[in-house]
Amino acid sequence: MGGLSILWSIIIGLVAGAIAGWIMKGRGFGFIINLIIGLLGSVIGGWIYGLLGFSAHSILGVLLMSVVGAVVLLFVVSLFRKPKA
């Protein structure tokens, strides 16, 4: 994997985290943490797509895959967060 591919992966993961935070209003953890979750969500989205037999070949497809993974990750992580008193 070349350096430019890694850079694009990071950029797409960050954008996916921002979009996922916007979608999951009230379940996010703040902008910076949502960006980090977006990076991890990109990996999870790829895994989920692989399980379902899908593949993403365009930048928009990879972005959608990353957003799906980030939303799933935000949802799971929010289940473990302490409720506000």
C-alpha positions as MATLAB code, in Angstrom:
seq = 'MGGLSILWSIIIGLVAGAIAGWIMKGRGFGFIINLIIGLLGSVIGGWIYGLLGFSAHSILGVLLMSVVGAVVLLFVVSLFRKPKA';
ca = [
       0.000    0.000    0.000;
       1.479    3.314   -1.018;
       1.716    6.420    1.110;
      -1.029    8.169   -0.821;
      -3.431    5.264   -0.225;
      -2.788    5.425    3.501;
      -3.371    9.174    3.468;
      -6.689    8.741    1.630;
      -7.711    6.028    4.096;
      -7.038    8.363    7.005;
      -8.912   11.253    5.381;
     -11.917    9.051    4.570;
     -11.893    7.646    8.118;
     -11.877   11.141    9.604;
     -14.733   12.280    7.364;
     -16.648    9.095    8.224;
     -16.221    9.838   11.935;
     -17.590   13.342   11.482;
     -20.584   12.060    9.500;
     -21.234    9.249   11.995;
     -21.150   11.736   14.876;
     -23.704   13.850   13.034;
     -25.927   10.805   12.357;
     -25.701    9.515   15.943;
     -26.572   12.791   17.681;
     -26.500   12.350   21.435;
     -24.428    9.170   21.264;
     -21.187   10.728   20.153;
     -18.217   11.608   22.307;
     -17.168   14.939   20.899;
     -15.585   15.861   17.610;
     -12.047   14.537   18.195;
     -13.140   11.185   19.637;
     -15.702   10.789   16.845;
     -12.888   11.274   14.312;
     -10.837    8.559   15.999;
     -13.892    6.294   16.063;
     -14.278    7.035   12.347;
     -10.782    5.724   11.703;
     -11.541    2.526   13.610;
     -14.986    2.388   12.022;
     -13.398    2.257    8.585;
     -11.774   -1.031    9.508;
     -14.984   -2.354   11.054;
     -16.990   -1.248    8.009;
     -14.616   -3.180    5.752;
     -15.051   -6.243    7.939;
     -18.878   -5.917    7.923;
     -18.919   -5.452    4.146;
     -16.703   -8.521    3.760;
     -19.085  -10.602    5.886;
     -22.027   -9.494    3.772;
     -20.172  -10.127    0.514;
     -20.070   -6.475   -0.542;
     -17.094   -4.533   -1.785;
     -16.439   -0.835   -2.238;
     -14.553    0.278   -5.320;
     -15.068    4.036   -5.431;
     -14.270    6.775   -2.957;
     -17.989    7.241   -2.233;
     -18.382    3.497   -1.701;
     -15.466    3.426    0.715;
     -16.865    6.484    2.498;
     -20.263    4.804    2.871;
     -18.588    1.636    4.142;
     -16.587    3.678    6.649;
     -19.647    5.584    7.842;
     -21.531    2.314    8.394;
     -18.642    0.967   10.456;
     -18.294    4.187   12.445;
     -22.033    4.325   13.209;
     -21.963    0.709   14.392;
     -18.899    1.413   16.533;
     -20.425    4.586   18.012;
     -23.581    2.667   18.870;
     -21.691   -0.166   20.566;
     -19.394    2.178   22.474;
     -22.357    4.308   23.600;
     -23.908    1.222   25.200;
     -20.997    1.129   27.642;
     -21.037    4.817   28.519;
     -22.317    5.813   31.940;
     -25.695    7.535   31.821;
     -25.662   11.177   32.833;
     -27.052   11.775   36.319;
];
